[in-house]
């Protein structure tokens, strides 16, 4: 940049004149910058919709799994004799339980030492090796003068010896976890913890529980057993008088899962419907930085929001996507094994809004008839399961695959397609430039802005050269005029 002379000879505000001239020259760049803001807003709006759709898809994980519909509740005829909780999917509707003997706990193999102290912080007075041997496995633990009785116990408990140590009432007790005998030995029998070479006792006492389930006898070391997806606790003997454990579909669990899906689906389509019907305000366009600076913050924010509104008005990707989601939910499931009396959501109590003056405003929201849905889950649980989760093995005929698939499977796949279209248009979150349509457009706009900025720099330099030349010429003319005036004055 050369020397710039600013109105010294002419008296004109050259800097302001150049700035005013450049305003007109910058108009093409301003249009590009506004367009860039609009594209960025549209990209961000698309990505926001993709986040909403992905959240819905992720929430449908359980709805696509048969196990989610097979949850059972198990109840006992008499909890004081046998109690039960269901943790899986029991195969039968009832189980006859007869408790012949209850299990009694045994005393595990153990070794007991008297360290002669009541303080677990007492430190070792020497370095020694503590050896724990169980069967063919030998574990050596190095105990140093930095170790206290407490830290030695921690070393034992964190080892793989299968021996646990405790310090209680002044006694150091080591016991076997699995009932196998073990030996304790030390490299220094004179240690102040008074640990010596000692074999453990053997497991003593204890009896196994003996019980029958549906006439088949079983044994267990404990009174709590896991059987066919149930945790059963034996409490009293009832030999010769078996009681019944009954299982049935966990209606509340399945109903709540379906209701959570419906609520999430309704929230998502409400969000999308608002976006595609958002009003567009003509005459408002993105503000440039200098325009924002000239306004107060609230006014600038309001004008930007007006310009941003309607960025996805009647968007074809989202509009057609909502149509496809409704089709996935409303089309009957047509597949072998699917009960035609339960092949649509409406037949289990999930449908559109009740008829009325404002029903059209629901825009595809789902409504639940709670009594009808609960009854379907309770009495036709297998049919409800297939309606949601039926899987089609069809590979080539996509229309057939759609018809045979359960509504949850269809919806999941349709969400995949919609999000794929949006990603192709707007890219993935976090990417500034990518191969999406809007990403390419942004890159091209930035490149065009950069070219224009270079061009404007040249134009501005040319203006300054012209004004500088004018100022120099006027300054020279003024100097000559002064000289002539001085010469004439001397005569």
N, C-alpha and C positions, 0 to 999 in steps of 0.2 A: 504494500500500500504506500503510495507516494505522499508528499506533503499536501495537506488540505488547507486552503486559505478560505476562511469563513467570513466574507463580507467586509473585510477591512477597508477595501477601496470603494465598493458599491454601497455599503451600508445595509445590504439585504441580509436577512436571516437565511443564509445559504443552507445550513444544516436542516432547518425546517422544510425548506423547499425541496431538498433531496428526499427527505423522509416522506413528504406528501407525494412526490413523483413515484417513490417506490411502493406506496400503498396500492396504487393502481396496478403496478407491475406484479405485486404479490398476490393478486386476486386468484390466479390459477392455483397457486400453492395453497391458499386458504381453502379453496374448494376441495383440493386433494386431502387436506388435513381433516376437514369436516367429514368427508367420505370415509376416511380411515377410522375416525371415532365411531361412525355408524356401523362399520363392519366389525369393529371390536365389540361394540355393544351386542350385535347380533350373535357373534361367536360366543360371547360370555352367556347370553341368554340361552342359547342352544345347550351349552355345557351344563348350565344350571338344570335344565330339563333332563339331561342325561343322568345327572346325579340323583334326581328325584326318581327316575325310572329304575336306576340301578338299586336304589334303596328298596323299592317295591320288589324287585326281582330277588334280592338277597333275603327279604323277609318271607319268601315263599319256599324256602328250603324244606321245612317240615311238611308243608302242604303237598309236596310231591312224593313223600315217602310213605309207603304202606304202614310202616311201624308206628307212625304218628297217629294213625286211625285205629290201630290195634291195641291201644293202651287199655289195660284192664284194672278194675277195682276188685280186690279180694276181701271177703269178710268171713269171720269165723262165727260158728253158732254160739261159742262160749269163749270169750277172750280170757277168762280166768284159767282155762285149761290149755288152750292153744290160741295164740294171737298170730296175725298174719299181715304182711304188707306186700303189695304188688310192686315189683321193680322192672318187670318185663312184660312178656306176652304169654300168660298161661294158656296151654293148649286145650284144656278141658273146662267145662262149665262148673264142675264140682269135684271135690276130693274128699274121701272118707279118711279121717286121721284117728289112729288108736295109739295112745302112749302107754307102752308096757313098762319101761324103766326110764327114769330121768338120769342124765349124766351128772356125775360128781367130779369136781375138779381134782386133779392129782397134784402132788408136790413135785416140782421139777428137780432134776439133779442140781445140787448146789454145793458151794464151798463158803464157809464163814470164817472170818478172821476178826480179831479184836486188836485194832491199832493202838489202843491205849490212849486215845484222844477223843474229844467230842467236837473238835474244830476241824472241819473239812479243808480249811486253808493251811493246815499244817504241812510244811514242806519236807520232802525226802532229805535224809541226812547223808545220802550216798547215791552214786550212780549204779544202776543195776538193770538187768534185762528181765522182764516179766514174760514168761512163756505160757501160752494157752494152747493146749493140744486136745483136739476132738477128732477121733477116728484117725484118718490119714492126714488131716490138715493141722499144721503147726503155725501159730502166729507169735512172732517175737515183738515185744513192745519195749522201746528204750525209755527208761525212767531216769531223769536227771535231778540234780539238786534244785533245778528251777521248777520242777513239778511239785505241785501240792497233791494232797490226797484227792482233792476234787478234780484236778486236771488229769490225774492218772485214771480216775473213773471215766472221764470223758474219752480218753484214748481207748479204753477197753470197749466202751459202748459204740464208738465210731469205727472199730475194727471189723473185719469180716469173720471173726472167730465164732459168731453165733452165741456169744456169752454176754450177758448184761450184768452190770455192777450197780449196786446202790449202797448208800451209807445212811444208816438209820439207827437211832438209839445207840450210837457208839459202835456199831457193828458194820464191817465191810462184807457184803454178801454178793457173791457171783453166782448166777444161775443160768442154766442152759435154756435157750429159746425153743429148741425143737425136741426136748426130752432126752437127747443123747448125753451120755456121761462124758466128762472131760477131766483133764489134769491141769493143775497149776504148778509151775515151778519157777524158781528165781535163781539168778546167778550170784546173789548175795543174801544168804538166809539171815544175816544180822541187820537187815534194813529196819528202820524205825517203824515201818508200817506192819512189821511182824508177819509178813507174807512168807510162807514156807512152801516146800514141795508137798502138795496135798492133792489127792484124787477127790473128785466130787462124789457126793452120795448118788444113789440111783433113784429114778422116778418112783414114787410110792403113792399108794392109795389111788383113788379115782376109779370111776366106772363109766362105761359107755351108755349113752341113751339108746334104748331099743324102742322102735316105733314101727307102725305099719301105715302105708299110704295106699289106699285102694287094694288092701289085702296083701301087699308085698312088704316084707319085713326089711328094715334098714337099721344101721347102727351109726352113731355119731359120737365123737369125743366131747361135743358141746351140745347144749340144748337149743342153740340157734342154728338152723340149717337153711341152705338155699336149695329150692326145688322148683323146677319148671317155671322160672320167672317170678318166684315168690320167696320172701324171707319168712320162715316159719319159726316161732319160738314155742318150745314145749315147756309148760309150766306145772301141770299136774298129771298124774297117771289116770287113765280112763280105760284100762284094759277091759275088754269085753263090751264096751259101750262107746263105739267110735262116734265122733262128731263130724260135721260136714263143713268144709270150707267151700264157699261159693264164689265164682268169678263172673263178672259181667263187664260190658263195655264202660269205660270211664267217660260217660256222656259229657260231664262238665269240661274235661280236658279237651275233647274233640270239638265241642261247641265253642269254647274260648279260642281255640286255634283258628277256627273258621271265621269267627267274629273279628278277631284281630286282623285277619287278611282283608275282610270286607271293609273295615274301618280304614286300613292303610290304602286300599285300592280307591276308596271314595276320596280320600285326602289328595291322592296323586292326580286323579282326573279332574278334581276341582282346581288344583294348581295349574294344570295344563289348560283347562278351559278358560281360566282367567287370563292366561298369557295369550291365547290365540284370539280372544275377544277384547283385548285391551284397546281402548280408543286411540286413534292416531290423530294428533293435533297438527293441522296444516299450518305452515308459517313458522314453525319452531324447528331449529336446526342446532346441531352441537355447537357449543360455545368454544371459541378459541381461547388460549390462555390469557391474552391481553384483554379480551372481552370479559372474562371472569374477574380479572383484577379491577376492572372499572365498575363492577357491581358489588353490592354487599353479598355476603355469603349465602343468606337465605334466598335472595332473589336469583342468584346464579344457580343454586341447587334446584329451585323450582323450575327454572327454564330448562335446565338439563334434563330433569325428570319428564317434562312435557315433550322434549325432543326425543327422549328414549322410549316413551310410551308407544305401544303398537308396533314394536320392532319385529314381533312375530305374529302380527295380526293375520288370521286366516292362513297360517303357515301350512303348506301342503304336507310336509313330513309329519307334523304333529296331528293335523286334522285326520289324515288317512290312518295314522297310527291309532288314534282313539277308536276309529271305526273297526279296525282289525282286532283291538282288544275286546270290544263289545261282541264281535263275531265269535271270538274264541270262547267267550263265556256263555253265549246264547245258543250256539249250534249243538244239537243233540250228539251225544257220544254214540257212534255206531260201530260196535265191535262185538265179537263173539264173547259171550259171558256177561255182557252188560245188560242189566234188566231194563227193558224199554219203559217200565213204569218209573224208573229213576235214572233217566238218561239226560236230564237237563237240570240246571240249578233251580229252576222255578218249581220243580216237582219235589224238592226237599226244603222249600221255603225261602229260597233266595231269588229275588226278582227285582223288577223296577218299582218305582214309587207307587203308592196307592193312587187310584184315580182321583182327580180333583182339578181345581182351577189352576193350580200352580205346579202341577206335576211336570210340565215341560221344562221348568227351570232346573230340574235335577240333573239334566244333561248326562244321563247314563249312570247315575249313582245306583248302587245296589241297596236293597232293603231286606231285612231278615224278619221272617215270621218265626219268632223264637220257639213257640210251641211245636210248629210243624217241623222245624229243623231238629229239635231235640228228639221228637218222636221218630224221625227218620234215622237218626244216629242210634237210638236205643233199639229199634225194631228191625232196621235194615242197614246195619252197620257195614256189611260187606258191599252192599250196593252203593252206599255213600263213598266208601273207599275207592271203588272202581270208577265212579263218576269223576273223582278228582285225580286219581293216580294212574289210570289205565295206560299201559305203555304199548305203543305200536312198533313192531319190528320192521315195518315197511321201509325200504331204502330208496326206491326209485319213484313211486307214485306219491308225490307230496300231498295231493288232495286226499288220498286214501289215508295217509299217515295222520293228517289233520283230523279227519273224521273219527279215526280209531283212538286218538289220544285223549286222555282225560283233560278236564278243563285247566287244571294246574299246569300240566305239561304243555298244553297249547299256549297258555298265557305266558309261561316262561320263555318259550321259543319266539313268540311274537314280540316280547320285550327285547329279546336279543336282536331281532331284525330292525326294530325302530331305533335302538341305540346304535346299531351299526350304520344306519343311514345318517344319523346325526353326527356320528364320529367322522364319517366320510365328508360331511359338509363342513363341520366346525372343528374337527380334531379332538385330541384328548386334553384334559385339564393339565395345565403346567407348561404346555408347548406354545411358544410364540409363533414360530414358523414351522409348518409341517406340510404334508402333501394333501391336506384337506382343501376343499374349494375356497373357503374363506382364508385359510392360511396362505395359499398361493396369492390370493387377491391382496392380502395385507403386505406380503413381500413385494409384489409388483408396485403397490402404491408407495411404499417406503423408498423403493429405488427411483420412482418417478419424482418424488419429493426431493430426493438427494440431487437428482439432475437439475431440477428447477432451482434449488438453492445455489448450485454452482453458477447457473446462468444469471441469477439475480445478483450474485456477487460481482460478476463482470459488468452488468448494467449499472450497478451502483458506482463502481469504480469509474465507469465512463462518465457518469453524471458529475462526479467529483472532479475529474480531469477537465471537463468542459467549464465548470464554474471556476476552478482554479485558474485556468487559462484566461477567463474573462476578468478575474480579479487582478491578475498580473498585468493584462493589457490596460485596464483602467488605472491601475496604480502607476504604470509607466506614463500614460497620457497625462495624469494629474501632475506627475513630477515635471514633465516637459512644460506644461502650462504654467506651473509655478516659476520655472526658470525664465520663460518669456516675460512673465509679469515682472520678475525681478530686474531683467535687462532693461525693459521699457521704463521702469521706475528710476533707474540710474541715469537715464538720459534726461 
